[in-house]
Every structure is written in structure tokens, then in C-alpha cells.
Amino acid sequence: MFSYSLQNALKNLKEKQKQGILFIPRRGHSTFVSCRSCGYVVECPHCDVSLSYHYTHEGATELLRCHYCNFSQLHPKQCPECGSPYLKCFGNGTQKVMLELEKNFPELTCIRFDSDTTRQKGAHRHLLGKFARGEADLLVGTQMLTKGLDLEQVTLVGVVAADGLLHLSDYRASERGFQTLTQVAGRAGRGDEPGKVIIQTYSPDHPVIQAVKTHDYLTFVNRELEKRLELNYPPYGRLILLGFSGFEETNVHKTAEKVADFCIEKVGENWQILGPAPASIMRIANRYRWQILLKSEGNSAQNLPNFTEIKSLCLNGVSLNIDVDPLNIN
């Protein structure tokens, strides 16, 4: 889990009496549980996602949890598909990183800082206060720790798995990844001593990683803007995401098709219609999700369809959500 350079940096923390931050994009222990015999993956019965394994302490009941609807179930002893006992956890979360730190660096005191450990009122302030007072050597957490921490004793920042920020099906993925990595890197070296940032990735030549490495904001922005201009994405074009959801999959699908046909007839030539298509996660909390993306070739809002008419086309039980220039296309 930890590269040699990150291992050496962690070993030196105690000796130099300094503190560090480890950033992991995901909470929980493991991303998914899969059968080594048949490949079956344990999924949420209410969402089209895998269940994540959550570890609390040695000997505790092993639980799998959905990060979208919060459904939980016991970790199966055997594969529900083939009956094999060979189930393995894959992927790394904050809990797994904490276990590895306890195993390999017992001399380090660590605090986990994610949405699981900060549910109670005042937990954020309590945990950050302990770290600021020097009662821990490492702060391990998710995006929650990337902003606002200004501690002189923090001289090391480690990003355990940067690839989870890069390869996403959203045109803003690179922008978001650059923001997050730059922000978390800025937590190190805020005092008199220089900071050290170690980013672990399987894609060291990725433009985002290179831009963060060299602090080259202008080159990154210019590259991104060229891509946006070529594909008519904001700020050069406009996007309108029409999201449909409901408990009846057939009704949601039919509504999306009806609205797409309506848009083809009504929108002007400056608008392109993408879809209808299932959302990247088609079902969340038993609600099926389809979407249509209206994309302009310029920065104009003319010749748009009447959204009141679009809403009237929705079949019984189907909800419509309209998002202009959406921050997330999922």
C-alpha cells in the first residue's frame, strides 16, 4: 500500500517530531467484496453499486454497507452465487489504511478523519483539535481534510491512491482532480520548514499529475480550456441536464424517450441532444434514473424547449430534475 519513499517519510516523522497527513479518496475498509472462484461481486439490493466493507475493531461483526442508500448487511461467509468460501476484499479505504499503519508503523499515533468518524456533533472540532495540539502524528482522511488546515507542524502529505480522482466519466474530472490534489498538497510546509508531498499513482504522466507536480496552473488551465472549446463544454458552450427518476423503470425510460422526441422537434439548431441514456448509476435507493443532456454550440440560451411542457410529459411517478451547467454528470 505504501511506496518506499512514503514508508521512509513516515518513519522519519517521529524522529523529526513532525506531523503528516494521508489522503485517501474513499472511506470504509474496502471498495467491494468479490468471490475468488466465480467473480461474483456483492451488490446493494437497492442500488446498482457494490457494497463496501467496513471494519470497526477486531472481533466485531463484519458489515457491508452501501455509500448511496446506507443499506447494510452482514459479510457473507460463502459466495451467494457458487457457495465458495473464498471471498476477498478489494480496494483501499481510510479504515484499511489505518490498519496498515498500525501494523507497519506502531510507533505512530493516527487519527481517522472521514464522514464515519465525524457523525456526532462537535466531532470535527474535537478530532482536529487533538491533531493541532500534537496528540497524533498522522491525520488520515478523505476530501474533508483537503481544505482549511493551516498547521505549522505538518511537513508531510501523502496521497495513497490518486488514480481514483482521475479516471471518471465526467468532463470536469481533471479539473476536480487538480483542485483536490493541489489543495491537499498545500497542507504541507506551511511553517518555517519545507514540506514534502508524495503522490502515489499508476499514471505518473497524466496531465493532472504533471501539473500538480510542477505547480503549473496556467499550462493545466490552457490545456483544459482547449479541450472545452473543441467540444463546446462550459465556459464556451452551455449544458442542461434533464434527469428523470422513479420506481418504475419502464415509466422512467418511456418518459425520457418522449421528452427526447419532444426536444428534437422544439430545440433550435444551436442545440445538440445527447440521450436519452441511463445515468452512470442507473438505480439508487430503488429509483431508476435516466437522463438527457442538451448541449449548445455557443453561449446562447435561445430556442430552448418549454420546460413546463416537458414536465407535463412525465408519466405517473416520474420526477424531473433540471440542472443548468451541471457540476456533476452522473
C-alpha positions as CSV (number, residue, x, y, z in Angstrom):
1,M,0.0,0.0,0.0
2,F,2.8,2.4,0.8
3,S,5.7,3.1,-1.6
4,Y,9.3,3.0,-0.4
5,S,9.5,6.8,-0.4
6,L,6.3,7.2,1.6
7,Q,7.4,4.5,4.1
8,N,10.7,6.3,4.7
9,A,8.9,9.6,5.1
10,L,6.5,8.1,7.6
11,K,9.4,6.5,9.6
12,N,11.1,9.9,9.8
13,L,8.1,11.7,11.2
14,K,8.6,10.6,14.8
15,E,12.3,11.2,14.7
16,K,11.8,14.8,13.5
17,Q,8.9,15.3,15.8
18,K,6.7,16.5,12.9
19,Q,3.2,15.6,11.7
20,G,1.8,14.3,8.4
21,I,-1.5,13.9,6.5
22,L,-2.5,10.9,4.4
23,F,-5.3,11.5,1.9
24,I,-7.4,8.6,0.6
25,P,-10.3,9.3,-1.8
26,R,-12.6,6.7,-0.2
27,R,-13.8,5.9,3.3
28,G,-14.5,2.5,4.6
29,H,-12.2,-0.5,4.5
30,S,-12.5,-1.9,1.0
31,T,-14.4,-0.8,-2.1
32,F,-16.0,-4.2,-2.9
33,V,-16.1,-7.8,-2.0
34,S,-15.6,-10.4,-4.7
35,C,-15.6,-14.2,-4.9
36,R,-12.2,-15.6,-6.0
37,S,-13.8,-18.6,-7.5
38,C,-16.6,-17.3,-9.8
39,G,-16.0,-13.5,-9.7
40,Y,-19.4,-12.6,-8.1
41,V,-19.4,-9.1,-6.5
42,V,-21.7,-8.4,-3.6
43,E,-24.0,-5.6,-4.6
44,C,-26.6,-3.4,-2.9
45,P,-30.2,-4.7,-3.4
46,H,-31.5,-1.1,-3.8
47,C,-28.7,0.5,-5.9
48,D,-26.6,-0.6,-8.9
49,V,-23.3,-0.3,-6.9
50,S,-21.2,-2.7,-4.9
51,L,-21.3,-2.9,-1.1
52,S,-18.2,-1.6,0.7
53,Y,-16.7,-3.5,3.6
54,H,-16.5,-1.5,6.9
55,Y,-14.2,-2.6,9.7
56,T,-14.7,-1.4,13.2
57,H,-12.5,-3.4,15.5
58,E,-11.0,-6.9,16.0
59,G,-13.8,-9.5,16.6
60,A,-16.6,-7.1,15.7
61,T,-19.4,-8.1,13.4
62,E,-18.3,-7.7,9.8
63,L,-20.6,-5.4,7.8
64,L,-21.0,-4.4,4.2
65,R,-22.6,-1.0,3.6
66,C,-23.9,1.0,0.6
67,H,-22.5,4.5,0.4
68,Y,-25.5,5.7,-1.5
69,C,-28.6,4.5,0.4
70,N,-26.8,3.4,3.7
71,F,-28.2,-0.2,3.4
72,S,-26.0,-2.6,5.4
73,Q,-25.8,-6.4,5.7
74,L,-23.6,-9.0,7.3
75,H,-20.5,-10.1,5.4
76,P,-21.4,-13.4,3.9
77,K,-19.3,-16.5,4.9
78,Q,-19.8,-18.0,1.5
79,C,-20.4,-16.8,-2.0
80,P,-24.2,-16.4,-2.6
81,E,-23.6,-17.4,-6.2
82,C,-21.4,-20.5,-6.1
83,G,-21.1,-21.3,-2.3
84,S,-17.3,-20.8,-2.3
85,P,-15.7,-19.6,1.0
86,Y,-13.0,-17.7,-0.9
87,L,-14.3,-14.1,-0.7
88,K,-11.8,-11.3,-0.8
89,C,-12.0,-7.5,-0.2
90,F,-10.6,-5.3,-2.9
91,G,-9.7,-1.6,-3.0
92,N,-8.4,0.7,-0.2
93,G,-10.4,3.0,2.1
94,T,-9.5,5.0,5.2
95,Q,-10.1,2.1,7.6
96,K,-7.8,-0.2,5.6
97,V,-5.0,2.4,5.6
98,M,-5.4,2.8,9.4
99,L,-4.9,-1.0,9.9
100,E,-1.8,-1.0,7.7
101,L,-0.4,1.9,9.6
102,E,-1.0,0.2,12.9
103,K,0.7,-3.0,11.5
104,N,3.7,-1.4,9.9
105,F,4.2,1.8,12.0
106,P,3.1,1.0,15.5
107,E,5.1,4.0,16.8
108,L,2.8,6.5,15.0
109,T,-0.4,7.8,16.6
110,C,-3.1,8.2,13.9
111,I,-6.5,9.9,13.7
112,R,-9.1,8.9,11.1
113,F,-11.0,11.9,9.8
114,D,-13.9,11.0,7.5
115,S,-17.7,11.1,7.5
116,D,-17.8,7.9,9.6
117,T,-15.8,9.3,12.5
118,T,-17.4,12.8,12.4
119,R,-21.1,11.9,12.5
120,Q,-21.6,13.3,16.0
121,K,-22.0,16.9,16.8
122,G,-18.6,18.6,17.5
123,A,-16.6,15.6,16.2
124,H,-14.8,17.7,13.6
125,R,-13.6,20.2,16.1
126,H,-12.6,17.6,18.6
127,L,-10.5,15.5,16.2
128,L,-8.8,18.5,14.6
129,G,-8.2,20.0,18.0
130,K,-6.4,16.8,19.1
131,F,-4.2,16.9,16.0
132,A,-3.4,20.6,16.3
133,R,-2.3,20.0,19.9
134,G,0.2,17.4,18.7
135,E,-1.6,14.4,20.3
136,A,-1.3,12.5,17.0
137,D,1.4,12.1,14.3
138,L,-0.9,11.4,11.4
139,L,-4.3,12.6,10.2
140,V,-5.8,10.1,7.8
141,G,-8.9,11.1,5.8
142,T,-10.9,11.9,2.7
143,Q,-11.7,15.2,0.9
144,M,-12.7,16.6,4.3
145,L,-9.1,17.3,5.2
146,T,-8.0,18.9,1.9
147,K,-9.1,22.5,2.8
148,G,-8.6,24.9,5.6
149,L,-5.9,23.1,7.7
150,D,-3.1,25.5,8.5
151,L,-0.7,23.7,10.9
152,E,3.0,24.5,11.0
153,Q,4.0,21.1,12.3
154,V,2.6,19.3,9.1
155,T,5.6,18.7,6.9
156,L,4.4,15.6,5.0
157,V,1.4,15.0,2.8
158,G,0.9,11.6,1.2
159,V,-1.8,10.7,-1.4
160,V,-2.2,6.9,-1.2
161,A,-4.3,6.4,-4.4
162,A,-4.5,9.4,-6.7
163,D,-5.9,7.4,-9.6
164,G,-9.4,7.4,-8.0
165,L,-9.6,11.1,-8.9
166,L,-8.5,11.0,-12.5
167,H,-10.4,8.4,-14.5
168,L,-14.0,9.4,-14.1
169,S,-16.7,9.8,-16.7
170,D,-17.2,13.5,-16.3
171,Y,-15.7,16.3,-18.3
172,R,-14.8,18.1,-15.0
173,A,-12.8,15.1,-13.6
174,S,-9.4,16.6,-14.5
175,E,-10.4,20.0,-13.1
176,R,-11.7,18.4,-9.8
177,G,-8.7,16.1,-9.5
178,F,-6.3,19.0,-10.0
179,Q,-8.1,21.1,-7.4
180,T,-8.2,18.3,-4.8
181,L,-4.5,17.3,-5.2
182,T,-3.3,20.9,-5.2
183,Q,-5.3,21.7,-2.1
184,V,-4.2,18.7,-0.1
185,A,-0.6,19.3,-1.2
186,G,-0.9,22.8,0.2
187,R,-1.4,21.4,3.7
188,A,2.4,20.6,3.9
189,G,5.1,23.1,4.6
190,R,3.0,26.0,6.0
191,G,5.6,26.7,8.7
192,D,9.3,27.6,8.5
193,E,10.3,24.1,7.5
194,P,9.7,23.0,3.9
195,G,7.0,20.4,3.2
196,K,7.2,17.2,1.3
197,V,4.3,15.8,-0.9
198,I,4.2,12.2,-2.1
199,I,1.6,11.2,-4.6
200,Q,1.2,7.5,-5.4
201,T,-0.3,6.9,-8.9
202,Y,-0.1,4.3,-11.7
203,S,-0.4,7.2,-14.1
204,P,2.6,9.5,-13.4
205,D,2.5,11.0,-16.9
206,H,-1.2,12.1,-16.6
207,P,-1.5,15.8,-17.3
208,V,-3.1,16.4,-13.9
209,I,-0.3,14.7,-12.0
210,Q,2.3,16.6,-14.0
211,A,0.6,19.9,-13.4
212,V,0.3,19.3,-9.7
213,K,3.9,18.1,-9.6
214,T,5.3,21.4,-11.2
215,H,2.6,23.7,-9.7
216,D,1.9,24.6,-13.3
217,Y,-1.6,26.0,-13.1
218,L,-1.5,28.0,-16.3
219,T,-0.5,25.1,-18.5
220,F,-3.2,22.9,-17.0
221,V,-5.9,25.6,-17.4
222,N,-4.9,26.3,-21.0
223,R,-5.0,22.6,-21.9
224,E,-8.4,22.1,-20.3
225,L,-9.8,25.2,-22.0
226,E,-8.6,24.0,-25.4
227,K,-10.5,20.7,-24.8
228,R,-13.6,22.5,-23.6
229,L,-13.6,24.8,-26.6
230,E,-13.1,21.9,-29.0
231,L,-16.1,20.0,-27.5
232,N,-18.3,23.1,-26.7
233,Y,-18.3,22.4,-23.0
234,P,-18.6,25.3,-20.5
235,P,-17.5,28.0,-20.4
236,Y,-17.7,28.1,-24.2
237,G,-21.0,26.2,-24.5
238,R,-24.0,25.6,-22.3
239,L,-25.2,22.3,-20.9
240,I,-28.7,21.5,-19.5
241,L,-29.1,18.1,-17.8
242,L,-32.6,16.7,-17.7
243,G,-32.7,13.9,-15.1
244,F,-35.6,11.5,-14.7
245,S,-36.2,9.2,-11.8
246,G,-38.9,6.9,-10.5
247,F,-39.6,3.5,-9.0
248,E,-41.0,2.0,-12.3
249,E,-38.1,1.5,-14.7
250,T,-40.4,1.3,-17.7
251,N,-42.1,4.6,-17.0
252,V,-38.8,6.4,-16.5
253,H,-37.4,5.0,-19.7
254,K,-40.6,5.9,-21.7
255,T,-40.7,9.4,-20.2
256,A,-37.1,10.0,-21.2
257,E,-37.8,8.9,-24.8
258,K,-40.9,11.1,-25.0
259,V,-39.0,14.1,-23.8
260,A,-36.1,13.4,-26.2
261,D,-38.5,13.3,-29.2
262,F,-40.2,16.5,-28.0
263,C,-36.8,18.2,-27.7
264,I,-35.8,17.1,-31.2
265,E,-38.8,18.9,-32.6
266,K,-38.6,22.0,-30.5
267,V,-35.0,23.0,-29.9
268,G,-33.1,25.2,-32.3
269,E,-30.2,24.1,-34.5
270,N,-27.7,25.5,-31.9
271,W,-28.6,22.7,-29.5
272,Q,-27.4,19.1,-29.6
273,I,-29.4,16.4,-27.8
274,L,-27.4,13.6,-26.2
275,G,-29.5,10.7,-25.0
276,P,-31.7,9.5,-23.5
277,A,-29.4,7.2,-21.7
278,P,-29.2,5.6,-18.3
279,A,-27.4,7.5,-15.6
280,S,-23.9,6.3,-14.7
281,I,-25.5,4.6,-11.7
282,M,-28.9,3.6,-13.1
283,R,-30.6,2.8,-9.7
284,I,-30.2,4.5,-6.4
285,A,-32.5,3.7,-3.4
286,N,-34.8,1.7,-5.8
287,R,-35.2,4.7,-8.0
288,Y,-34.3,4.2,-11.7
289,R,-32.5,7.1,-13.3
290,W,-32.3,8.2,-17.0
291,Q,-31.0,11.5,-18.4
292,I,-30.9,13.7,-21.4
293,L,-28.1,16.3,-22.0
294,L,-28.9,19.4,-24.0
295,K,-25.6,20.9,-25.3
296,S,-25.3,24.2,-27.1
297,E,-22.7,25.1,-29.7
298,G,-22.4,28.6,-28.4
299,N,-23.1,30.5,-25.2
300,S,-26.7,31.1,-26.1
301,A,-29.9,30.2,-24.3
302,Q,-32.2,30.8,-27.3
303,N,-34.5,28.3,-28.9
304,L,-34.9,26.2,-25.8
305,P,-37.9,23.9,-25.3
306,N,-40.7,24.9,-22.9
307,F,-39.8,23.1,-19.7
308,T,-43.4,23.4,-18.4
309,E,-44.4,21.3,-21.4
310,I,-41.5,18.9,-20.7
311,K,-42.7,18.4,-17.1
312,S,-46.3,17.6,-18.4
313,L,-44.8,14.8,-20.5
314,C,-43.6,12.9,-17.4
315,L,-45.6,9.7,-16.7
316,N,-47.1,9.0,-13.3
317,G,-44.5,8.6,-10.6
318,V,-41.6,10.1,-12.7
319,S,-39.7,13.1,-11.3
320,L,-37.9,15.6,-13.4
321,N,-34.7,17.5,-12.4
322,I,-33.3,20.3,-14.5
323,D,-29.6,21.2,-13.9
324,V,-28.0,24.0,-15.9
325,D,-24.3,23.7,-16.5
326,P,-24.2,20.7,-14.0
327,L,-21.2,20.3,-11.7
328,N,-21.7,16.5,-11.9
329,I,-22.9,14.5,-14.8
330,N,-23.9,11.2,-13.2
